[in-house]
Amino acid sequence: MGPLIAEGYGQLTDRHLVVYLGRARGSVLETIGHMRKALNERFISTSEHSELAGMYDHIGRMLTRWINYLQRCDWKTRG
């Protein structure tokens, strides 16, 4: 997730940045799914799952707000 955000921020336009932020958000959702499976297989406890899933959910929401902001602005460059 982090490398995707960093790589996206290095792009020349906000539209390109949004693509990378979307991929990072997808990674967040994938990680939440893996944590759910780890919980079901008892590799992590319920409290660990709750704490980590909460943090990842928060990150996903922040990414969504950032993506929505950039799409509303529709800036072609960061100038």
Biopython code that builds the backbone (N, CA, C, O; Angstrom):
import numpy as np
from Bio.PDB.StructureBuilder import StructureBuilder

atoms = [
    (1, "MET", "N", (0.827, -1.186, 0.000)),
    (1, "MET", "CA", (0.000, 0.000, 0.000)),
    (1, "MET", "C", (0.874, 1.252, 0.000)),
    (1, "MET", "O", (0.701, 2.118, -0.858)),
    (2, "GLY", "N", (1.801, 1.364, 0.938)),
    (2, "GLY", "CA", (2.648, 2.549, 1.036)),
    (2, "GLY", "C", (3.416, 2.846, -0.239)),
    (2, "GLY", "O", (3.429, 3.987, -0.702)),
    (3, "PRO", "N", (4.068, 1.817, -0.822)),
    (3, "PRO", "CA", (4.790, 2.079, -2.068)),
    (3, "PRO", "C", (3.878, 2.554, -3.197)),
    (3, "PRO", "O", (4.304, 3.349, -4.035)),
    (4, "LEU", "N", (2.639, 2.083, -3.232)),
    (4, "LEU", "CA", (1.709, 2.540, -4.262)),
    (4, "LEU", "C", (1.399, 4.021, -4.105)),
    (4, "LEU", "O", (1.329, 4.755, -5.090)),
    (5, "ILE", "N", (1.215, 4.453, -2.874)),
    (5, "ILE", "CA", (0.926, 5.869, -2.624)),
    (5, "ILE", "C", (2.134, 6.711, -3.012)),
    (5, "ILE", "O", (1.993, 7.744, -3.667)),
    (6, "ALA", "N", (3.325, 6.265, -2.605)),
    (6, "ALA", "CA", (4.544, 7.007, -2.935)),
    (6, "ALA", "C", (4.758, 7.063, -4.444)),
    (6, "ALA", "O", (5.103, 8.112, -4.989)),
    (7, "GLU", "N", (4.556, 5.941, -5.109)),
    (7, "GLU", "CA", (4.721, 5.910, -6.563)),
    (7, "GLU", "C", (3.682, 6.791, -7.238)),
    (7, "GLU", "O", (3.997, 7.492, -8.199)),
    (8, "GLY", "N", (2.468, 6.764, -6.756)),
    (8, "GLY", "CA", (1.412, 7.591, -7.325)),
    (8, "GLY", "C", (1.691, 9.064, -7.150)),
    (8, "GLY", "O", (1.413, 9.867, -8.042)),
    (9, "TYR", "N", (2.243, 9.426, -5.997)),
    (9, "TYR", "CA", (2.526, 10.834, -5.743)),
    (9, "TYR", "C", (3.616, 11.355, -6.675)),
    (9, "TYR", "O", (3.720, 12.557, -6.915)),
    (10, "GLY", "N", (4.417, 10.444, -7.191)),
    (10, "GLY", "CA", (5.454, 10.829, -8.132)),
    (10, "GLY", "C", (4.956, 11.023, -9.545)),
    (10, "GLY", "O", (5.727, 11.423, -10.417)),
    (11, "GLN", "N", (3.678, 10.749, -9.797)),
    (11, "GLN", "CA", (3.119, 10.921, -11.134)),
    (11, "GLN", "C", (2.933, 12.401, -11.440)),
    (11, "GLN", "O", (2.906, 13.239, -10.539)),
    (12, "LEU", "N", (2.809, 12.702, -12.715)),
    (12, "LEU", "CA", (2.755, 14.098, -13.140)),
    (12, "LEU", "C", (1.381, 14.740, -12.987)),
    (12, "LEU", "O", (1.279, 15.964, -12.895)),
    (13, "THR", "N", (0.331, 13.938, -12.960)),
    (13, "THR", "CA", (-1.009, 14.512, -12.861)),
    (13, "THR", "C", (-1.776, 13.871, -11.714)),
    (13, "THR", "O", (-1.472, 12.755, -11.291)),
    (14, "ASP", "N", (-2.767, 14.589, -11.223)),
    (14, "ASP", "CA", (-3.617, 14.047, -10.169)),
    (14, "ASP", "C", (-4.447, 12.874, -10.673)),
    (14, "ASP", "O", (-4.765, 11.963, -9.909)),
    (15, "ARG", "N", (-4.796, 12.892, -11.947)),
    (15, "ARG", "CA", (-5.546, 11.757, -12.499)),
    (15, "ARG", "C", (-4.735, 10.473, -12.391)),
    (15, "ARG", "O", (-5.273, 9.414, -12.070)),
    (16, "HIS", "N", (-3.429, 10.577, -12.664)),
    (16, "HIS", "CA", (-2.577, 9.399, -12.527)),
    (16, "HIS", "C", (-2.425, 9.008, -11.059)),
    (16, "HIS", "O", (-2.399, 7.823, -10.728)),
    (17, "LEU", "N", (-2.325, 10.000, -10.186)),
    (17, "LEU", "CA", (-2.243, 9.729, -8.757)),
    (17, "LEU", "C", (-3.469, 8.948, -8.289)),
    (17, "LEU", "O", (-3.341, 8.018, -7.492)),
    (18, "VAL", "N", (-4.644, 9.315, -8.773)),
    (18, "VAL", "CA", (-5.885, 8.636, -8.384)),
    (18, "VAL", "C", (-5.823, 7.150, -8.717)),
    (18, "VAL", "O", (-6.320, 6.328, -7.947)),
    (19, "VAL", "N", (-5.227, 6.795, -9.842)),
    (19, "VAL", "CA", (-5.105, 5.380, -10.217)),
    (19, "VAL", "C", (-4.320, 4.624, -9.149)),
    (19, "VAL", "O", (-4.719, 3.535, -8.735)),
    (20, "TYR", "N", (-3.213, 5.196, -8.708)),
    (20, "TYR", "CA", (-2.399, 4.537, -7.688)),
    (20, "TYR", "C", (-3.095, 4.505, -6.336)),
    (20, "TYR", "O", (-2.981, 3.524, -5.602)),
    (21, "LEU", "N", (-3.812, 5.563, -6.006)),
    (21, "LEU", "CA", (-4.564, 5.566, -4.747)),
    (21, "LEU", "C", (-5.649, 4.502, -4.770)),
    (21, "LEU", "O", (-5.923, 3.868, -3.751)),
    (22, "GLY", "N", (-6.268, 4.305, -5.927)),
    (22, "GLY", "CA", (-7.270, 3.246, -6.065)),
    (22, "GLY", "C", (-6.663, 1.872, -5.862)),
    (22, "GLY", "O", (-7.277, 1.000, -5.247)),
    (23, "ARG", "N", (-5.462, 1.680, -6.376)),
    (23, "ARG", "CA", (-4.770, 0.401, -6.176)),
    (23, "ARG", "C", (-4.421, 0.213, -4.700)),
    (23, "ARG", "O", (-4.534, -0.890, -4.166)),
    (24, "ALA", "N", (-4.001, 1.280, -4.054)),
    (24, "ALA", "CA", (-3.690, 1.205, -2.621)),
    (24, "ALA", "C", (-4.946, 0.850, -1.830)),
    (24, "ALA", "O", (-4.893, 0.054, -0.892)),
    (25, "ARG", "N", (-6.077, 1.445, -2.212)),
    (25, "ARG", "CA", (-7.339, 1.130, -1.526)),
    (25, "ARG", "C", (-7.707, -0.335, -1.756)),
    (25, "ARG", "O", (-8.221, -0.995, -0.853)),
    (26, "GLY", "N", (-7.448, -0.837, -2.946)),
    (26, "GLY", "CA", (-7.689, -2.255, -3.211)),
    (26, "GLY", "C", (-6.817, -3.143, -2.334)),
    (26, "GLY", "O", (-7.264, -4.187, -1.859)),
    (27, "SER", "N", (-5.571, -2.725, -2.120)),
    (27, "SER", "CA", (-4.676, -3.475, -1.238)),
    (27, "SER", "C", (-5.186, -3.475, 0.196)),
    (27, "SER", "O", (-5.057, -4.470, 0.909)),
    (28, "VAL", "N", (-5.762, -2.362, 0.610)),
    (28, "VAL", "CA", (-6.351, -2.281, 1.950)),
    (28, "VAL", "C", (-7.474, -3.311, 2.081)),
    (28, "VAL", "O", (-7.530, -4.058, 3.057)),
    (29, "LEU", "N", (-8.354, -3.344, 1.100)),
    (29, "LEU", "CA", (-9.473, -4.290, 1.154)),
    (29, "LEU", "C", (-8.986, -5.734, 1.105)),
    (29, "LEU", "O", (-9.541, -6.605, 1.774)),
    (30, "GLU", "N", (-7.956, -5.982, 0.317)),
    (30, "GLU", "CA", (-7.387, -7.323, 0.252)),
    (30, "GLU", "C", (-6.795, -7.722, 1.597)),
    (30, "GLU", "O", (-6.978, -8.855, 2.042)),
    (31, "THR", "N", (-6.096, -6.810, 2.240)),
    (31, "THR", "CA", (-5.501, -7.087, 3.540)),
    (31, "THR", "C", (-6.570, -7.372, 4.590)),
    (31, "THR", "O", (-6.413, -8.276, 5.411)),
    (32, "ILE", "N", (-7.649, -6.605, 4.565)),
    (32, "ILE", "CA", (-8.757, -6.856, 5.494)),
    (32, "ILE", "C", (-9.309, -8.265, 5.276)),
    (32, "ILE", "O", (-9.626, -8.964, 6.239)),
    (33, "GLY", "N", (-9.424, -8.680, 4.024)),
    (33, "GLY", "CA", (-9.887, -10.039, 3.724)),
    (33, "GLY", "C", (-8.935, -11.099, 4.253)),
    (33, "GLY", "O", (-9.371, -12.117, 4.790)),
    (34, "HIS", "N", (-7.636, -10.865, 4.105)),
    (34, "HIS", "CA", (-6.649, -11.814, 4.632)),
    (34, "HIS", "C", (-6.715, -11.883, 6.153)),
    (34, "HIS", "O", (-6.569, -12.954, 6.741)),
    (35, "MET", "N", (-6.937, -10.731, 6.784)),
    (35, "MET", "CA", (-7.046, -10.729, 8.246)),
    (35, "MET", "C", (-8.284, -11.493, 8.700)),
    (35, "MET", "O", (-8.259, -12.177, 9.723)),
    (36, "ARG", "N", (-9.369, -11.373, 7.933)),
    (36, "ARG", "CA", (-10.586, -12.116, 8.276)),
    (36, "ARG", "C", (-10.314, -13.628, 8.204)),
    (36, "ARG", "O", (-10.748, -14.399, 9.060)),
    (37, "LYS", "N", (-9.584, -14.018, 7.161)),
    (37, "LYS", "CA", (-9.247, -15.437, 7.021)),
    (37, "LYS", "C", (-8.319, -15.876, 8.151)),
    (37, "LYS", "O", (-8.477, -16.971, 8.691)),
    (38, "ALA", "N", (-7.354, -15.030, 8.513)),
    (38, "ALA", "CA", (-6.453, -15.355, 9.625)),
    (38, "ALA", "C", (-7.223, -15.512, 10.930)),
    (38, "ALA", "O", (-6.901, -16.371, 11.751)),
    (39, "LEU", "N", (-8.235, -14.682, 11.113)),
    (39, "LEU", "CA", (-9.081, -14.800, 12.304)),
    (39, "LEU", "C", (-9.840, -16.116, 12.276)),
    (39, "LEU", "O", (-9.886, -16.825, 13.282)),
    (40, "ASN", "N", (-10.431, -16.448, 11.148)),
    (40, "ASN", "CA", (-11.194, -17.695, 11.029)),
    (40, "ASN", "C", (-10.321, -18.930, 11.250)),
    (40, "ASN", "O", (-10.786, -19.942, 11.774)),
    (41, "GLU", "N", (-9.058, -18.838, 10.849)),
    (41, "GLU", "CA", (-8.126, -19.954, 11.037)),
    (41, "GLU", "C", (-7.431, -19.902, 12.396)),
    (41, "GLU", "O", (-6.592, -20.745, 12.713)),
    (42, "ARG", "N", (-7.796, -18.893, 13.194)),
    (42, "ARG", "CA", (-7.268, -18.696, 14.546)),
    (42, "ARG", "C", (-5.767, -18.403, 14.575)),
    (42, "ARG", "O", (-5.068, -18.781, 15.514)),
    (43, "PHE", "N", (-5.285, -17.724, 13.531)),
    (43, "PHE", "CA", (-3.894, -17.272, 13.528)),
    (43, "PHE", "C", (-3.751, -15.958, 14.300)),
    (43, "PHE", "O", (-2.678, -15.636, 14.810)),
    (44, "ILE", "N", (-4.847, -15.211, 14.376)),
    (44, "ILE", "CA", (-4.869, -13.978, 15.170)),
    (44, "ILE", "C", (-6.104, -14.005, 16.061)),
    (44, "ILE", "O", (-7.082, -14.695, 15.771)),
    (45, "SER", "N", (-6.044, -13.250, 17.137)),
    (45, "SER", "CA", (-7.174, -13.206, 18.068)),
    (45, "SER", "C", (-8.226, -12.213, 17.580)),
    (45, "SER", "O", (-7.986, -11.416, 16.673)),
    (46, "THR", "N", (-9.375, -12.284, 18.196)),
    (46, "THR", "CA", (-10.458, -11.363, 17.862)),
    (46, "THR", "C", (-10.045, -9.922, 18.138)),
    (46, "THR", "O", (-10.358, -9.022, 17.358)),
    (47, "SER", "N", (-9.347, -9.707, 19.240)),
    (47, "SER", "CA", (-8.929, -8.346, 19.563)),
    (47, "SER", "C", (-7.882, -7.842, 18.565)),
    (47, "SER", "O", (-7.916, -6.675, 18.174)),
    (48, "GLU", "N", (-6.956, -8.708, 18.151)),
    (48, "GLU", "CA", (-5.974, -8.306, 17.136)),
    (48, "GLU", "C", (-6.674, -7.956, 15.830)),
    (48, "GLU", "O", (-6.361, -6.952, 15.190)),
    (49, "HIS", "N", (-7.619, -8.793, 15.450)),
    (49, "HIS", "CA", (-8.360, -8.551, 14.213)),
    (49, "HIS", "C", (-9.121, -7.235, 14.287)),
    (49, "HIS", "O", (-9.101, -6.452, 13.338)),
    (50, "SER", "N", (-9.785, -6.990, 15.398)),
    (50, "SER", "CA", (-10.570, -5.761, 15.552)),
    (50, "SER", "C", (-9.686, -4.529, 15.455)),
    (50, "SER", "O", (-10.023, -3.562, 14.773)),
    (51, "GLU", "N", (-8.550, -4.574, 16.144)),
    (51, "GLU", "CA", (-7.649, -3.429, 16.136)),
    (51, "GLU", "C", (-7.077, -3.182, 14.736)),
    (51, "GLU", "O", (-7.106, -2.056, 14.239)),
    (52, "LEU", "N", (-6.564, -4.229, 14.112)),
    (52, "LEU", "CA", (-5.950, -4.076, 12.794)),
    (52, "LEU", "C", (-6.980, -3.735, 11.722)),
    (52, "LEU", "O", (-6.742, -2.868, 10.880)),
    (53, "ALA", "N", (-8.120, -4.414, 11.754)),
    (53, "ALA", "CA", (-9.161, -4.136, 10.759)),
    (53, "ALA", "C", (-9.664, -2.708, 10.895)),
    (53, "ALA", "O", (-9.970, -2.053, 9.899)),
    (54, "GLY", "N", (-9.750, -2.226, 12.134)),
    (54, "GLY", "CA", (-10.165, -0.838, 12.357)),
    (54, "GLY", "C", (-9.191, 0.157, 11.765)),
    (54, "GLY", "O", (-9.592, 1.150, 11.158)),
    (55, "MET", "N", (-7.896, -0.120, 11.947)),
    (55, "MET", "CA", (-6.879, 0.776, 11.383)),
    (55, "MET", "C", (-6.920, 0.752, 9.850)),
    (55, "MET", "O", (-6.869, 1.798, 9.204)),
    (56, "TYR", "N", (-7.013, -0.440, 9.287)),
    (56, "TYR", "CA", (-7.056, -0.544, 7.823)),
    (56, "TYR", "C", (-8.334, 0.065, 7.264)),
    (56, "TYR", "O", (-8.312, 0.677, 6.196)),
    (57, "ASP", "N", (-9.439, -0.092, 7.969)),
    (57, "ASP", "CA", (-10.683, 0.532, 7.528)),
    (57, "ASP", "C", (-10.531, 2.053, 7.512)),
    (57, "ASP", "O", (-10.987, 2.717, 6.581)),
    (58, "HIS", "N", (-9.894, 2.595, 8.537)),
    (58, "HIS", "CA", (-9.662, 4.039, 8.619)),
    (58, "HIS", "C", (-8.788, 4.504, 7.449)),
    (58, "HIS", "O", (-9.079, 5.521, 6.819)),
    (59, "ILE", "N", (-7.732, 3.766, 7.166)),
    (59, "ILE", "CA", (-6.861, 4.105, 6.034)),
    (59, "ILE", "C", (-7.648, 4.065, 4.734)),
    (59, "ILE", "O", (-7.508, 4.956, 3.896)),
    (60, "GLY", "N", (-8.473, 3.039, 4.560)),
    (60, "GLY", "CA", (-9.287, 2.934, 3.348)),
    (60, "GLY", "C", (-10.233, 4.112, 3.186)),
    (60, "GLY", "O", (-10.424, 4.614, 2.078)),
    (61, "ARG", "N", (-10.822, 4.550, 4.285)),
    (61, "ARG", "CA", (-11.725, 5.706, 4.234)),
    (61, "ARG", "C", (-10.969, 6.986, 3.879)),
    (61, "ARG", "O", (-11.469, 7.821, 3.126)),
    (62, "MET", "N", (-9.764, 7.133, 4.426)),
    (62, "MET", "CA", (-8.957, 8.307, 4.091)),
    (62, "MET", "C", (-8.590, 8.303, 2.607)),
    (62, "MET", "O", (-8.639, 9.340, 1.946)),
    (63, "LEU", "N", (-8.223, 7.133, 2.093)),
    (63, "LEU", "CA", (-7.899, 7.033, 0.664)),
    (63, "LEU", "C", (-9.114, 7.377, -0.193)),
    (63, "LEU", "O", (-8.993, 8.070, -1.203)),
    (64, "THR", "N", (-10.277, 6.894, 0.212)),
    (64, "THR", "CA", (-11.498, 7.179, -0.534)),
    (64, "THR", "C", (-11.770, 8.676, -0.562)),
    (64, "THR", "O", (-12.111, 9.223, -1.611)),
    (65, "ARG", "N", (-11.623, 9.347, 0.579)),
    (65, "ARG", "CA", (-11.850, 10.795, 0.615)),
    (65, "ARG", "C", (-10.842, 11.538, -0.254)),
    (65, "ARG", "O", (-11.196, 12.502, -0.933)),
    (66, "TRP", "N", (-9.595, 11.095, -0.233)),
    (66, "TRP", "CA", (-8.565, 11.728, -1.057)),
    (66, "TRP", "C", (-8.868, 11.544, -2.538)),
    (66, "TRP", "O", (-8.746, 12.481, -3.326)),
    (67, "ILE", "N", (-9.259, 10.341, -2.906)),
    (67, "ILE", "CA", (-9.629, 10.052, -4.301)),
    (67, "ILE", "C", (-10.808, 10.926, -4.721)),
    (67, "ILE", "O", (-10.777, 11.541, -5.786)),
    (68, "ASN", "N", (-11.841, 10.981, -3.893)),
    (68, "ASN", "CA", (-13.021, 11.788, -4.223)),
    (68, "ASN", "C", (-12.664, 13.257, -4.380)),
    (68, "ASN", "O", (-13.162, 13.925, -5.285)),
    (69, "TYR", "N", (-11.801, 13.765, -3.502)),
    (69, "TYR", "CA", (-11.368, 15.154, -3.592)),
    (69, "TYR", "C", (-10.661, 15.415, -4.919)),
    (69, "TYR", "O", (-10.968, 16.384, -5.615)),
    (70, "LEU", "N", (-9.725, 14.557, -5.261)),
    (70, "LEU", "CA", (-8.980, 14.751, -6.510)),
    (70, "LEU", "C", (-9.897, 14.657, -7.725)),
    (70, "LEU", "O", (-9.714, 15.385, -8.701)),
    (71, "GLN", "N", (-10.872, 13.770, -7.671)),
    (71, "GLN", "CA", (-11.801, 13.649, -8.800)),
    (71, "GLN", "C", (-12.702, 14.871, -8.910)),
    (71, "GLN", "O", (-13.025, 15.297, -10.020)),
    (72, "ARG", "N", (-13.112, 15.440, -7.789)),
    (72, "ARG", "CA", (-13.934, 16.653, -7.824)),
    (72, "ARG", "C", (-13.149, 17.835, -8.380)),
    (72, "ARG", "O", (-13.673, 18.624, -9.166)),
    (73, "CYS", "N", (-11.884, 17.952, -7.965)),
    (73, "CYS", "CA", (-11.049, 19.068, -8.432)),
    (73, "CYS", "C", (-10.740, 18.946, -9.910)),
    (73, "CYS", "O", (-10.695, 19.945, -10.628)),
    (74, "ASP", "N", (-10.527, 17.720, -10.365)),
    (74, "ASP", "CA", (-10.246, 17.423, -11.768)),
    (74, "ASP", "C", (-9.085, 18.274, -12.299)),
    (74, "ASP", "O", (-9.126, 18.763, -13.428)),
    (75, "TRP", "N", (-8.057, 18.440, -11.471)),
    (75, "TRP", "CA", (-6.880, 19.169, -11.921)),
    (75, "TRP", "C", (-6.087, 18.322, -12.893)),
    (75, "TRP", "O", (-5.928, 17.118, -12.691)),
    (76, "LYS", "N", (-5.600, 18.935, -13.926)),
    (76, "LYS", "CA", (-4.815, 18.207, -14.915)),
    (76, "LYS", "C", (-3.363, 18.058, -14.456)),
    (76, "LYS", "O", (-2.709, 17.062, -14.765)),
    (77, "THR", "N", (-2.863, 19.049, -13.721)),
    (77, "THR", "CA", (-1.507, 18.978, -13.193)),
    (77, "THR", "C", (-1.511, 19.508, -11.765)),
    (77, "THR", "O", (-2.478, 20.127, -11.321)),
    (78, "ARG", "N", (-0.440, 19.260, -11.071)),
    (78, "ARG", "CA", (-0.332, 19.735, -9.694)),
    (78, "ARG", "C", (0.254, 21.139, -9.635)),
    (78, "ARG", "O", (0.200, 21.777, -8.583)),
    (79, "GLY", "N", (0.813, 21.639, -10.739)),
    (79, "GLY", "CA", (1.361, 22.987, -10.885)),
    (79, "GLY", "C", (1.842, 23.609, -9.706)),
    (79, "GLY", "O", (2.317, 24.743, -9.756)),
]
sb = StructureBuilder()
sb.init_structure("model")
sb.init_model(0)
sb.init_chain("A")
sb.init_seg("    ")
for serial, (resi, resn, name, xyz) in enumerate(atoms, 1):
    if name == "N":
        sb.init_residue(resn, " ", resi, " ")
    sb.init_atom(name, np.array(xyz, "f"), 0.0, 1.0, " ", f" {name:<3s}", serial, name[0])
structure = sb.get_structure()
